[in-house]
Amino acid sequence: MAPETPGQPSPAPAGAAVISFEDRLRSRREAVAAASPREQHALPTGPVRARVAAVTDTCWCCRQKVRAVVGILVEPRHTADASGFLPLESVDERLLGAVDERVLSRRGIGALRHRESPGVEGGYIANGCIECDALIGRFHLEDLLTEHRMAGGSFGQLDVGIALELELEPAEQRRGITAFG
């Protein structure tokens, strides 16, 4: 392996792929643009019963076990793809006002709030580590969610036992990308 040059990232190990932030954003925009007409139809709105979905990992900063919200679980008829899963990006502001920090804390989940990120201009709503409050990054969570699904895990397995009611926007007005798989 070549020596590391100061100021340059170390080379990726053999067989590893490095995807830039721009490539990820471009891929997401293309996925939304390619959505089928069925995925673009209007869905029911109004108060919807939901359950918080989270993944578990290790904090990059303090190495403690952390859980972070990746979205919500609703009745399949409330999602365009009938999966029953809505990613955090599509419901983040509504979820922020509906879930109590103390309830999250009892489940080992850090506070959900607007956080600054060096990779996303203006930041976004995300969890932090319950121990040290370090940002649990959106791309890392998407990777963990994808790994969970690729290993045969279901969205239902991500339910952390927090039930709430949310007002949903029509599907065509929601922001964010739906996890595929």
Buried (B, 14 or more C-beta within 10 A) or exposed (E): EEEEEEEEEEEEEEEEEEEEEEEBEEEBEEEEEEBEEEBEEEBEEEEBEBBBBBBBBEBBBEEEEBBBBBBBBBEEEBBBBEBBBBBBBBBBEBBBEBBEEEBBEEBBBBBBEEBEBEEBEEBBBBBBBBBBBBBBBBEBBBBBBEEBBEEEBEBEEBBBEBEBEBEBBEBEEBEBBBBEE
